[in-house]
Each structure stands twice: as structure tokens, then as C-alpha cells.
Amino acid sequence: MKTSSESNRGQPLKIQGKRVVASPIRNPRNGDGNAISNGSRPRRNFSHPSPSTTKSTEDSDLIYGRHPVLSALQNQRCLNRIWITTRLRYDPNFHHLLLQAKENGTVIDEVELKRLDQITDGANHQGVAAQTAPYDYVELPDLIEQAKSLTDPVIVVADGITDPHNLGAIIRTAEAIGAQGLVIPQRRASGITSTVVKVAAGALENFSVARVINLSRALEELKEAGFWIYGTAATGSEPLHTVNFSGPIVLVVGSEGEGLSMLTQRSCDVLVSIPLQGKTPSLNASVAAGMALYEIYRQRSSHTLYLDKLQKISLKKEA
């Protein structure tokens, strides 16, 4: 089994079909016959139009031009990302406002004029563009506290999902099946854009999303809160149906093209895969997430039904 944890948690080993963790931190809990490697595991509004303002494409949520972006910053409008030339970034009108926006979670990218031309489709951007945020993110500690108020919560982590349609589909499926929230990185990934909101089909009204600067650090924080981290990977992993999912769970889904980064894989406790029988080598990220989430809740539902059946049989015998 290809898993790896941080040094202070012990190195996962595979010995004669059983998973052994050196110097485990969590208390062990017995699993059923389908436990991992048959062993036990720890439990654990867009701006008003102006001469240089809005790009009307489906997913851009862009404002551009010095005055519109400056106005958004001065009014402390929630922005996902700002693209700005180096010269303009250190302009006295922008510099302190950009520092404040960065403290509030906005990603600041220094770019060349050519990049801004691409982002705005050649519009008169005047050296700056910004992506508005149509969604209020929650802080990771708040998401963890909210999730752990329930029994055996599930949180989904999206590692570098860049397609807003995939991200929206993951959110819709996760909320529908019963997961408690989603964690996404600030960089090299889609934020919650208008397209994500649309594809999620109302799910974001009842689903929390946390946006973090450092995904590996966020996974460590989730571990410390008692979550067991499962990452989806095509190779070197346990088949999904052989893994015993129980306790607080984090399901990490990789990007569309690259899958899980090596750094994220090292942060996972267990890597799981979906066995494929056809010639297609991989699944769409949102489809893989849906299948993994369904397996988690199928196992829990089956276990609940089994316990209910035992209780009814016991009551009949006592009668």
C-alpha cells in the first residue's frame, strides 16, 4: 500500500498484508473483514459597467482597469485574485490596499502585460484585473468545528481542480450525499466562481467551503483534529471497495490532468483507487469523487442497516 505520513506520525508499512504504523499516535480501533489490508487502523456583483470594467464571459467574474479595481479595493470588496503589473503594484494608490487585500486572502499575481491581455481578451485593462468572489469562504478551524459536531463527518479536499464545472459538480455531489464541507487551495485551482455556483445547483446554500494558503498544512490540521486522510490515486493504492471507511474522514481528490501532487500524497494516510475494467485509463475528477463518496456512505448505510436488523431480531427473541 503506497501511503506516507509526516515523520511525527510514524511511517506506514505493509508487512504480510497488514498495515503497521510505527509509534502510532491515535488509539487503534478494530475494523471489520474489509479493513485496510485486512488490518486495524486508528480512528480517527459584479462592478457597474464603466469604460474599463467588466468582461462578460461565463466564468471570468472579472473587473479590470485602474479605477474599477481601485474602487473595489477601497470598498474592501471580496476578491479571489488580482493580476497586476509590477510597476502598478507598487504605485502609492495601490500598494497598501493590495497588502490589505492579501491579508484578507486575495491572491496577488504580478504579471506581464501580455498575460493581462490574455486574461481580458485584449481589453483596455490598464495594467490590472481582478476576479470577484461571489461566495464567502469559511475559515478551516470553523469548518472542522462544524463538521465534528456530527458523528463520523466527511470533508472533501480538492487538490488543484482548475475546471469550475468539475468543482461545481464535486460540490453538488458532496452536499447531496451528505459531506460536511470542502477545502480548496488558493493557488493553481479554481475558486468559487459564478460558474461553480451555477453548476452546484444550489448546493452552496447548504455547504461550507474553506480556502487555504497551504494545503499540506491544512491536511495536518485535519489530522490533528482526528480525521483520517484518504487520497484518490490511480497506482500504488488500495482498491476502493476493500477499504473500511469509518470515523471522521477526509477524501482528497486530485486535479484533472495530474491527479494528486506528490506532496499531497505524502500527507495522506491511505491512497485508494477505483478499479477500471475498460480501456479508458482514468475517470473525470468529479465522477471519481462521486464514486468514492458513494462507497463511503454505502458502507456506513449498510452497517447501520445491519445494526438495525440485529436490534429487531433481539427484540423479537425477548418477546
N, C-alpha and C positions, 0 to 999 in steps of 0.2 A: 504494500500500500504506500503510495507516494504522498506522504504528508510531512510537514515540518512546522515546528513551533519555535517560539523565541527561547533563548537559552535558559531563562529562568523558569520555564515551564516544563523542561525535560524534552528529550529527543524521542519522537515516536519511532518505534522499532517494530519490525514484523518478524516474529520468531515462531516457526512451525504453525503458521496460520493464525496466530494470536497477536493482538496489539498490546505491546508493553510500553508503558511510559516511565522513563527513569525519573525518580524523585517527583512523583505527581503531586500537584497542589490540591486538586479537588478530591473529594471523597468518592470512592468508587461506588457504582451502583450497578447491580446485575441487570443485564438485558435479556431478551428472550432469544429463541433459537436463531433469529435473523440478525443478531447483533453484529456489529462491525467485525469482520474477520472471525465471527463466532466467539468473540471475547466480550468482556465487560468494558464499560467506559465510564469516565466521570460524568456526573450530571451537571450537569451544569446548565394704462390708459394711454395709453399712447399719448404722445405730445400733440398739442393742437398744431395743425399744419402751418408751416411758415416757409419762407423761401428755401431754407436748407434744413429740412426736418425729418420727415418720416419716409421710410422705404416700405412700400406696400407689397410685401411678399408674404407667403403663408406663414413662414416660421421666423422671420428676421426679428420682429419686435424692435426695430432699430429706430433710433433718433440720431441725427448727425448734423454737423455744423456747430460752430463755436457757441453761438447764442443759445440754441436749444439744449445742448449738453450742459453748458454752464448754468442755465436756469434749472435744469433737473438736479444738478449737484447742490446748488444754493438752497433749493427746497427740500433737500435730503430725500429725494425720490429713490425708491429701491431699484438698484441697477444690478444686473447679473455681471456685466463685463463692460469695460471701456477699452477701446482701441485708440491710441493717441501717439502722435509723433513725439520723438524725444524733445525737440525744441519746444513744442507746445506744452508738454508735460510740466516743464519747469518754468513756464510762464507764471508770473505772480498771481494772475487771475485764477489759474487752475491748480497750482501746486498744493496749497493747503487743503483745498476741497478734495483733491484726489487722495491725499493722505487720510482724510476723514472717511471717505468712501471705502478705502481699503480696509480700515479698521472695522467697518460695518459689513465686511465680507465681499465687497465688489472686487473682481479680478481686474487688475490693471495691466494691459499689454502694450508695451512700446513697440511700434511697428513702423515700417516704411510707408511712404505714400502709395506705393504700388499695392500693398496689402489692403489699405483702406479703399483704394479704387475697386479691388475685387469684392470686398465686403459690401460696398454700397452700390455696386454695379455702375461705377463711373460717375456717381452723383457728385455734387459740389459739397464735399464733406468738410473742407477747410482744415483738415488735419486731425479730426476727431470724430468718433462714432461711439454709440453706447447701445447696449441691449437692455431693454427694460425688463423688470421682473414682475410677471403677472401673478406671483404666488409668494406668500410669506412662509419662509422656511422656519423650522423649529430648531432649537439647539439640541445636539446629540444627548446631553445628560437628561434633558426634558423628555426626549423620545424614549430613552431607556427607562426612566421612571414611569412613564405612561404605559409602556409595554409590560413591565414587571408587575404592574398592578393586577395583571391577569395571570392565569395558570398556563404554564408552558407557552410563552409567547413566541412569535416568529417575526424576525425582521429581515428584510431583503436588502442586500447591498449590491449596487450596480457599479462594476469596475470598468469605467471608460466607455459606457454606452453613448455613442455620438449621434445616433439616429433618433430624433424626437418621437417618431412613430413607434419604434421599439420601446422606448422608455415609457411612453403613454400606455402601450399595451401591457407592459410589465406591471405598471401601477394598477391598471384596471383589473387584471387577473389577481394580483396580490390582495387587493381590497376585497374582491368578490369571494375569494377562498377563505379569507379571514386573517391575513397577516396584519401586524400592528403598525408597520411603517417601512420607510425606505431610507437608505443612506446613499448619497451620491458625492463624488469629489467635485471640487471647484474647477479644476483644470482638466483639459483633454476629455471633456464629457459634456453631454447636453444638460442644460439646466431645465427648470420647469418653464417652458415657453408656451405661447398660446396654442401651438400645435400639440404639445404634450397634454395640455388641459383638454383640448378637443378630443384627442384620441382616448384619453382616460374616461371619457363619457360620464363625467360627474363623480368619479371615484375620489378625486382630490378633495371633495367636500367633506369626506369622512376618513381621510388618510393623511398621515403626517409624513413629511419629507425633511430630513436633515441634510445640510450641505456642509461638507467638511474640507478643511485645507489639506490634511494629511490622512489618507485612507488607512494606511498601516497603523497609525496611531489610534485611529477610530476603532479598528478591529481589536487592538489591545485593550481599549477602554471597554469594549463589549465583552471581551474575555473576563476582565476583572469584575464585570457585573454578573458573571455566571453563565454567559452564553457560550454554546459550543459552535464553532465556526465550520461550516461545510462549504467548500468551493466546488463549482462545476468545472470539470476538466475532461478533455477527450481521452487522454492517455495517463497511465500510471495512477489510476484511481479505482475505487470500489464501485461495482455496478449499483445503480441507484436502488434497485429492489432488494439488495442484500444488506442494506444499511438500516440499522434500527434507529429511527428518529424519535428522540424523546427529550424532555426538558426544554429549557429556553434555547432556541435555535436561531442562528444567523445563516442565511443562504446567500452566498456570493455568486453573482452571475458575471461572466466576462464579456468583453466587448465583441462586436460583430465579427471583426476580422482576426484579432489577435488572441481572443479568449482572455483568461486571467493572466495578469502580469506575473513575472517570477517573484517579485516582491510580495504580491498579494498571495500567491500560492504558499510562500513560506509562512505567511501569517495564518493560514488555515490549519485547523486541527485534522480535518479529513477532506480528501478530494473524492468527489463522486462523479460518475459518468452515466449517460443514458445509452445502453447498448443499441446499436443500429444494425438492421439486417439488410437494408438496401445498399445501392451503390453510392448514394449521396453521403458524403463524408461528415457532414455536420448539420446542426439544426439552427434555425433562426434563434437569436438570443431570447426573444420574448417567448417563443414556443418552448425552448428548453427550460426557462424559468417557470412557465406554467406547468410543465410536466413534473418538475421537481417539487413544486409546491403542492401539486395534487397528491403525489406519493406521500409527502409528509402528513397531510391531512387524511389521506386514506388509511394510513397506519393508525393514526390516532382515533379515527372513527371506528375502525374495526376493533380496536382494543376496548373502546367504550361500549360498543355493542356486545362484545364478549362478556364484559363485566356485568352488563345489564341482564344478559341471559343467565349467567351464573346466579345472580341475585334472585331472579324469578324462580329458577329451579330450586334454590334453597328455601324460598318461601313456600313453595308447593310441598316440599318434603316436611316442613314443620307443620303445615296444615294437616 
